[in-house]
Amino acid sequence: MKKLKLSILIGALLGAPTVVMADEFKPSVDIGGAVKVKYFIDDANESSKSNGGTFAFDALELDIDSEISENWSASAKYVFKNSSSNHFIKYAYAAYDGVEDWQFQGGVVGKPFGNKSFISHNWWESINYYMGFEDDYDLGLKAIYNSGAWTSEIAFFKNSEYGASDKRGYAADAYTGTVNGTEYNNEETNTFNIRQSYVLDFDELTVQLGASLEYGQLYDTVHDDNGTSTAYALSLDAQYSGYQLQLQMVDYDYDQYDSKSNGLYAMKMAEGAYEVAAKGQIFAANIAKSIGYDWGTVTLYNDYSHLTPDTDVNAKLNDSVINTTGMSIAVSDFYIFVDHIYGKNAVWIGGQQGLGIEHENDDFHSLFNVSVSYYF
């Protein structure tokens, strides 16, 4: 991504004489971002099929990265989506790295849970993303320790980046409000995350192993008491000669204080709210191949994720599946996704409004999506 660097040399900008030592630190601000558009066809939408799909503006993203001093920096990303009310912070934090092998972050920071990078290659991401376990950011503090092949991360999140009734946000969080006639009163608070990663290096083959834990409170705004949110994950990310294999298992339990939801839990993101199975497991298995050319890189992939709800409390729960076959193309300042997204009982695929729920339409549905991003 290209960014505009604004070295903070005010004297020089104003024409005043400035003396700078050769080894003197120069604070700077890098400003960049992306413009994203997409073309998609939804097989469950007759008008989408009849008119040959939809071409639409997707997002404008603004990035700011600043070097404040030798040990302090700050980063932020703000996203404007294709709706006047749907704009939000993705992340915004200050970082300190003045202690050897450590970095400390505070603000809206990434949740250390699951695979250390994405557990998907595609634009739609995986079921984990829509359950709050992939590419998620919340308001809190994080410490990162790197020592050789080991990376240790511990974080405390006071709450999500927006209030529980505010449907804005980049990734899924608990929702307070009414969904499908059921009232939910949960707010995420006082959540601890720990992730341990270890890299095995066998010359051309590298294998990253990971284990994650999450424990937090679900504050009930009506009864002034707390339920609990617990989860753990095991992951493997192996790369060899351009090939990549990712495997992950997540076990989670959203144990609400006064649940009348019959095994369901409410989440919100991207101006929407939906119900999910309150307890279950999520499995992911992905394979990819990257091919380098003189002009850029093409990555071919198949990403598979599967949610299996615990059905002891609700016979109407059912598995959710998302399988995405596609490729990404990185050339110059452009990044392109071409995806066939195929899913069952998966939120926003085939008009569905939940995950881990048995819908009347239990068929697989597909989306064909092309996303083009220009980074500046």
N, C-alpha and C positions, 0 to 999 in steps of 0.2 A: 504494500500500500504506500502510495506517495503521501507525504505530509509536508505542510508548509512550516518551516522552522523559523521561529521568531526569537532570535537571540536578544536577550534583554540588555541591550547596550543603549540606554536612553540618551546618554551623552552624545554618542556617535550619531544617533538619529536626529538629534537637535543641532548637530553641527558643533558641539562643544568639544574641546580637546579632551582626549581620554588616554590614560596610560594603563596598559594591561600587561601584567607580568605573564611570562610564557607559560607558567604552570598554574595560573589563576583560574579557578572554576568560573564558568560562564553559565548562569541560569538560562534556561531556554524553555520555550513552549512549542510543541508540535501540534498543528491543527490539521485534521484530515477527516475522512469519512467515506461514505458510499451512497450511491443512488442505485436503487434496486427496482426492477420491473419483472413481471412474471406473465406467463401464458399458461392457462390450465383448462382441462376438460374434465368435468365431473360426470361419471357415467350414471349417477343417480339423479341428475338434473336434466330434464328433457330439453329445456331451452339451451343449456350449455352444449348438449350434443347437437341440437338442431342448427345452432348458429356457428358451429365449428370452434367452440371454445371462447374464452375470454382473455383479452390482453389488458393488463392493468398495472398501474403504479403500485408498488409494494411498500417501499420504505425509503426514507432519507435518514441516514445515520451520521451523527457528528461525533468525532473523537477528539479528545484533548489529552495529550500526554506532556507533562512538565517535569523538568529536572530543576528542583528548587535549590538544592545544595548537593554536596558530595554524597550525602547519605539519605536525603529526603527526595521523594518524587510523588507525583499524583497523576491519576488517570481517571477518565470519565468517558462514558458513551451515552448519548441521548438519541432516542429513536422516534421518528415521526412516521406513523403508519398511514394507510390509505383511508383514514377517517379523521375528521377534525378533532374528535375527542380522544382518539387513541394515540397518545404520545406519552413517553415514559422514560425513566432512567433505566438503563440496563445495568451499569455499574458506575460507581463513583467513590474512589477511595484514595487515601494517602498511604504511602509506604515508607518504611524506614529499614535500611539495610546496613547500619553502622556496626552491627555485631557479626563477627565472622561466622559464616555458614547459616545465618538466620536472616529472615525477612519478616517484618511485622506490618500488617495491613489493618486499616480501620475505615469504616464507611459501608457502602453497599458493595460487598465482596462476594466472590464465588464460593459456593458451598463445596467443601472438600468431601465428596461422596462418590463412590463408584469409580469407574476407570479414570485415570488421571487426565486423559484428554476426553474427547467425545466418545460415547459408546454408539456411534453412528457415523456414516460418511455423507448422508444425503441431506437435502434441504429440509425435509419434513421432520428429521430426527427420529427418535424411537419412542416407544411407549413410556420409557423412563422420563422423558422430557415432560410429557403431559401429566405425570404423577409427581413431579417435583424432585426427581432424582438425576437429572441430567441438565447441565448448562444452566444452573439455577443460581440466583444472587439474592442475598438478604442483608439486612442491616446489622452489622456486628463487627467483631474483631477476629483476626486470623494470624497465626504464627506458622511459618514454614521453615523447616530445618533440613538442609541438604548436606549429606556427608557420604561421599563416594557414591555407591549404588543405592543408598537409602534416601528416601524423602519422607519426612514425617510432617503432618499438618494437623493442627488442632484449632478449632474455631468455636466461638460463642456468638449466637445470633439472638438479639433481644426480640426482634420481630421481623416480619417481611418488610420489603421496601415501601409498600403502600398498605393502607388500612384494609382489614379483612372484608369490608363491604365495597371496596374500590376494585373494579374489575380490570383496571389497567395492570400492566406488568408484562415482563418478558417471558417468564416461566411460571409454572403452576404453584399456587399457594392455597392455604385454607380459605374458605369463603364463609362469610356470615350473611345469610339471607335465605330466601325461599327458592328452591329448585324443585320443579315437578310436584308442587304442593306440599313439600316437606320443608320445615323451617330448620336451618342449621345456625348454630351460635358459636362457632369455633374461631379462635384467633391463635396463630402460631406465636409462641413466646418462649424465652429461656431455653433455647435449643443448643445442644453441644454436638459437634461433629469431630470425629477423629478419622484420619486416613493414613495408612502406612503403605508405601510403595517400595518395591525393590526390583532392580534391573539386573538380569543375568545377561552377560555379554559373551557370545560364542563366535567371535569374529564376524561373519556376515549375518548370523542369527542373533537377534536381541529379543529377550522375553521380559516383559514388565508384569510383575505380580502385584496385586493390590488387595487390601482388606479395609473396609470402612464400617464405622459405627455411627449411629445417630440416636440421640435421646432428647426429647423436649416435651414441653407442656402444651396442651391445647386448652386455652382459657375459654370457659363457657361464660359468655357475656350476660346471660340471663340469670344463671344460678350462682355466679361469682365463685366458681370453683374450677378445678382443672382435671382434664383427662391427660393422656400421654400419647406421644408420637414416638415410635421406636422403629428402627430399621438397621439392617446390616447388609453388606454386599461383599462378594468375592469376585475378582476380575483377573483376566489374563489378556495381554496384548502382545502378540508375537509378530515380528517383522523379519523377512528374509528375502533379499534380492528383489525388492519392489513389491513382494506379496505381504499381506497383512491379515492376521486372524485375530478376532476379538471374541471373547466369551465372558459373560457376566451373569451372576445370579443375585437378585435382590429379594430379601424377605422383609415385609413391612407390616405394621399394625397401627392404624389410626384409632386409638381407643378413646372414644368421646365420653365426656363425663355423664351426660344425661341423654343417651342416644335413643331416639324413637325412630331411627332411620332404617331399622331392620337390616343392618349390615352394610349401609351405604354411608358415604362421606362426600362432602361438597368441596369442589376446588374451582378456582377461577384464574383466568388469564386471557389476554388479547380481547378484552371486552365481553367475554363469555363466561358463564358459570355452568358446571355440569357435575353429575354424580359419578362416583367411582366406588368400586368394592373397597370397603374399609380395611380389609385384611387380605393378604395374598402374597404371591411370589411373581417376580418378573424375570424372565429369561431372555438373554440376547445372544445371538450368534451372527457374526459378520465376517465377510471375506472380501478382500479388495486387492487390486493390482494396479500399481502406478507405473506409467510409461513416460519417460522423459524424451522430449524432442528439442530441437534447436529453438523452436518458437514458444515452448511452454511444456506443460505437463497434463496428461490425461490419466484420470483414475477411474477404473471400472470397479463396481461393487455390487454386492447383494447384502442388504441389512435385514435381519429378522429379529423381531421382538414379540414376546408372548406373555400375557398376564393370565395367571391361574388364580382366581379368587378362592378364599376359603368359604365353602358353601354350607357350613353347619348351621348358619343362622338365617339363610335366605335361599330358598330353592330357585329363585329367579336370577341368581348370579350365573354368569357364564364366561368362558374364556374370551379374551380379546387378542387379536393377532394383527400385526402390521408387517408386511414384507415389501421392501423397496428395492427394485433393480434399476440401476442407472449408471450415470457417469458424471464426473465433474471435469471441467476444462479450465485450466489456469493459463492465461495468455496475456502478457503485458499487464495492464491495470484492470483487466476484466476477469471475472470468475463466473462460470456458467454451470448450472446444474440441469441435467436432463433426467427426469425420474418417472418411473411407473410405480405408483404407490397403491398397494393392494391390501385391503384390510377388512376385518370382520369385528363387529361390536366395538369399533374404535371411534373415538370422538371426532366429529367433523368429517368422517369418511362415509359416504353414502347417506349423509344427513343424520347420522347417529349423534346422540348427545350424552355419551357416557363411556366408561371403561369398566370392564368386568361385569357388565350388566346384560341380562338376556333381553334383547330387543325383539319386537314382533317380526322385524325383518332380520333374520339371522344369516343372510347371504353375504358373500364377499362382494365388496365394491371397490372401484378403482378411481384414482385420480392420475391424469397425465399432466406433469408439471415441468415447465422450463423457466428457470429463474436466472436472470442476467444481472450481475452487479458490476458497477464501475467504481473503482476505488480512487480517491483523489487525496 
